[in-house]
Every structure is written in C-alpha cells, then in structure tokens.
Amino acid sequence: MPASEPSVLLSIVTWNSAETIAACLQSALAQTHPNITVWVVDNASTDDTCARVAAIAATDARLHLHRLPQNTGFCGGHNYALDRTHTDAVLLVNPDVVLPPDYLATALAVLHSDERIGTVCGVLLQSTGTDPTIDSAGLVALPDSRFRLRYHGQPLSSVALAAEVEDVDGADGALPLYRRRFIDDLRVEGAFFDERFFAHKEDWDISWRSRLYGWRTVLATQCRALHPRHFLPADVRLRLRLSGAMKADAVKNQLLLLLKNPTSAQLPGQWLRAFPRQFAILLFVLLLERRSLQAYAYIKRNWRHVWASRRQVQARAARGWAPPAVAGGAPQHPLLSICVPCYHRPELLARALRSIGPLPPDVEIVVSDNSTRNNLCEYITRYVLSSQPANQWRYFHNPPGSTAATNFNDCLRRARGHYVLHLHDDDFLRPGGLAEMLQTLRRVRHTHATVLFGVELVDMQRRTLRKQTTAREQYLPPLPALERVLTDSSLVRIPAIVVSRAAYQAAGCIDHEQGSTGDTDLWARIFAMHGVLCVPGCPAAYTVHDGAITAAMFNADTIGKLLRIFGKIEQAALLPAPRLRRAKDRFLHQFVLAGTYRSLQARNLEAAREVYALFELPELRRLRIPARWLPVRLAFGAVIQAGQWWATNPFGLRPPEKESELLSKNYQ
C-alpha cells in the first residue's frame, strides 16, 4: 500500500451482539481504504458473539478479537482499544452498523481537509428504502445542557443537507471518525471516554469537551450508513422497560455533564436552564423510580473525583485550540519511550524532565501523574516541555486511588516505543545520558530485549555516593540472569533498565499483589525469558532519599512478598533447587542488612533494631548465612547490642541533667 495512506483503527465493542456482528464486520473489512485494522473488544458476552468474530478473524488477518473478563461498557471497551493502538485515526463502529465500502475513504478525505477538524460523522439511516428515515446527522446542543440526535426520525427527503460538509455541535457515538491528536487532546486523567458514563451520554461528553477545546465536528453528508437504533434516551415508554442500573446511569451521567463541562462563566446559566428538568427528574425518581436515587448517592460519594476531573477539563479549555507545534503526527513507532511516573513532587519532576535534554525524533516522553491535591505537576510538565516537539510528549493525569504499580503499568500501556525506560520523578539522566543509551539501543534493537546500564547513586543534593556499573559489556542468558537478580537485591535500578515493550507485554507487567516488590518480581519474569545485556557506563542517576518508596519497605510484609517471588520461581522450576536456595539466602541477607545500614546511617538505632530483628522471623531463621554477609551481620548485630546496652545504662550513667534539677535532687 502507499506509504502515505493514513492508518485507521476500526474499533467495535460488543456485548451479546451475535445477531448483527457478522454483517457489521463484513462491511468493515470491505472498506476501500487499504490501511485498516479492525479490533473487536468483547465485553464478556454470553451468546456466541466471540465464536462468530473468531470465525471471520480466521479468514482475515486485519481482524483481531479481544475478550474482556467483565463488561466494561461502551466507554471501557473503546478505551481498551484506544489505549493500545497508535493509528492516525480511529473509526468507532457500533456492532449494529453496516457501512458502504467507500464510507471510511470519504470521511478521511474530510478529516484531512482541515487540521482543526477532530471528528467527522456521517448520515446514519434506519433503513435502505428509497426515502429512508434518518437516525442521526450529528448532534444538536440544547440550552439545558442536553444533546439531541439531529433530524432523528425524519425522512431523508424532508431535510436540507449541505452538498458536502457542515459543522455540527457533536457526533453520535455509533460511527464517529476521530483524529488521533484529537483523541489524545481530549483525554482526562489519561482516558478519552470517561468510564463513569459506562454506556450512555458519553458522546455528549466528548462533543461538549470538543467544543470547549476549540475543535470542529463536521457532518460529511456523502457518508451514509445503516443504523437501526434500538435505544433512544428520550423515549419514556422504552425507559420503563430498561433495567434499574441503566436508568440510574442516565440520571448520573446528566449530572456528571453539568458538573464537569460548563466553564465558570457558563455554570450559573447552565444550571439555571437545566434546573426545571433536573427538578422534574428528581420528583419522578422519588415517586416512581427510587432505585435511581443511587445516582445522587454516587455523585455525593465521588464528589472530589468529579471535581478533580472538572479542574482538568477547565484548565485545558482555558488554553483553547492550537495547531501542532511541528508538522506531522506523533511518531508511530519511536525507538524509545521515556515514561515519567510522578506524584506531588513538582520540583523533582522539573529536574527529571530537564535532564532528558533535546528529544531526537525517535524518542517520546510520557508523563503519568498520580498527584491529587493540585495540578502543579501538569503545569511543570507543560512549562518544561514547551520547547520540545509537541508531537513527542504526552501528559496524563491519573484518577485518585492510583498506586505506584498502576502508574507503572499505565505507562507501559500508553508507551509507543520499541523500548521503554522508566525515569521516576526523583531520578534523572546525566549529561549526555540519553545519547549514550540511544547509541546502544540502536545497535542492539534486533538482538536484545533487555538492556541494563550502569547507574550513579546520588543524594538529594546530587552528590555522588557511589557508582554501580559493570566493567565490560556482557550478555547474561536467561538462567544466569534470573539467578543474578534473585541473588542481588540492588542489581536493577529503575532509571538504568530499558526493556522492550513486547517483553513487558509478554511478562504481564507488574503484579499488584506484590506491592513494593512488584519490580523485583517483574525483572525475574523478564530475565527468565530474555536474559539481560549489561552495559558499562552510568547514563542515569538514582536518588537515595527518605521520601523514596524503597525507604519504607524494610518490614515483615515485604519479606512475605519477597518469599512469594521465590515460591513462584520454585513452583515454575525456573532454577535448580540448590541454586534457588543459595540465591534466596543471599538476597534476603542483602535486603535486611541494607535496610539496617540505612537506619544506622540515619542514626536511628531503634529503626535499625527493628529491621535487623527481621532475621528472627520464622521464615528467615532457616536461612544459611552466606560467607560474604557473615562479617556484616555480626558487626551490625554488635552495633545494635552496644546501642541497646548504652540505652539501658547498666552502670547507672545518666545523660547530663540541668543544674537546677541536680541541685533539687541533692537537697531534697
């Protein structure tokens, strides 16, 4: 196919859609545009939807079936596809839609006619007769904050459509074509669709945000497709037959729209116009539909989260629409994605981002923010990266409740690069570090999935504590690599490990049940499959400080999770038993003694005693003391005993007391 043909994902979300999915897929795969991929994301259907999709997929390699274990709704299903693909454009296709062969090609021509067009929709028809009934021709925004299907229910001959295109207020969710840059721009907390909407009014939310941000939505009147709609929100008779959950969703989603999207200037007027209808809905719910009261309870429980979303929407809306800083789309397959997880540390984030330096064209930055109190990290990101090409960095604000593990995995899900480097906000690259890494990665791209560089350990003032590197470049095959990572608890420092995205995906990312030991568990799984290439030099710096996650992990719970890793390795028989036992002895001794040393270095004798006492856990009493660690263990034990002896003061020695207190005691 010509290299200039834009890539397009056709995303179809199914749930018990067996009756219509075959006709939909046949029309999707028959599109004349050559560069397409079709994803069917199935929301745990209980009919034979998946079997029918699989049968068609067996005959066409462009079709891919993804089965989800639970029903994530329209929003969750499409987000799954959007977050895992990087095509130039995305066409959402309802499973009951049938497309003519030239639909996509025509819509793409309209999309690319103006870089400000974010969405193209067509005329959806309910039948194929000589004068069919219109299902929708875009959306119309109403004064009370609702949207309505444009020309719904009217004969095609009765409406006056433009000859080619016309601007509309929004696009129906059944068949919109989105520009990828538009998708990325509209993300809130990392997600394009707000999954709180589940399956209703999510297209209203996208349409509203699109208008706020200055994007155009246009109707391509020559694009026509069949969509016999089964659900219409305004149909009261149909509403009476809906499940209680769907009714509550409809109430909740209207409130979400009113809370998130009006600007501060619009808010009083929007609520004033919406009040009569919302009050009537509340009375209806109180009298006839009490189960829908859970919609109001949901808003109350999640008020802070909703308001956090509103802040992001309004902050983005204030900037308006801006053209791309450089021509062209984002690099589809960069060599390296630098993922920067951050959390309430804007000054450290600024240091990390500045350390990257000018971006080569085959590198992208993904900032994934777990902050919840304010938007400082977003402001810092946009300020520091303002001089970088706009198509080579992306910022995501994660929802409240995200953890370090979910942030790590979210970074992997969003990365586009062949390789992925995690650069935590408290770490940074040394001058020339990125160029040093890229020189190696370009050389080994086709031969090595895992590359471990050296690292410089520094304190918060950037003073070098020590360097951790290898004397020469060396490849460790899977078995020695696994044994090494299970022997040396400090072998892998996050800013120095680069892993291919394919290797991460094959390993399954971080196991949430491993908590703070999830990275060690992940390295063990990856090294067992791919080994590791150890490269000399120190292109990155790892910061040792009290605020680091690792500072609080020296406890019995962490020991239990580490033992779980060794148990999984033993169960999978990845290492011979004697070598695994020896590795466990060394690893756990190094881990406990490192925690003890940290506490002693901080002159916290009580904390050192608590960490050292981990050796008394029943699981660790059976450990054999490696010869390397025997002197260290004895020395630390002696220091702690001496400290306890001094604290108990067996010879009656006292700390100096104030002179007045001594005099008082002597003359009583």
CORVENTA-V72317 format. One record per helix or strand of 3 or more residues. SS is the DSSP state (2 for helix, 1 for strand). FROM is the first residue (numbers start at 1). TO is the last residue. Records with the same first field share a line. If there is no record, write none. Layout:
SS = FROM-TO  FROM-TO
//
This chain:
1 = 8-14  36-43  63-68  89-92  97-99  117-125  133-136  139-141  147-149  165-167  177-179  216-227  336-342  363-369  393-397  419-422  450-452  455-458  464-468  474-476  497-500  532-534  540-543
2 = 18-29  49-57  73-83  103-111  156-158  180-185  202-213  236-239  244-260  264-288  290-301  303-319  346-356  376-387  390-392  404-414  433-444  478-485  494-496  501-507  512-530  549-552  556-571  577-601  605-616  618-621  627-648  659-666
//
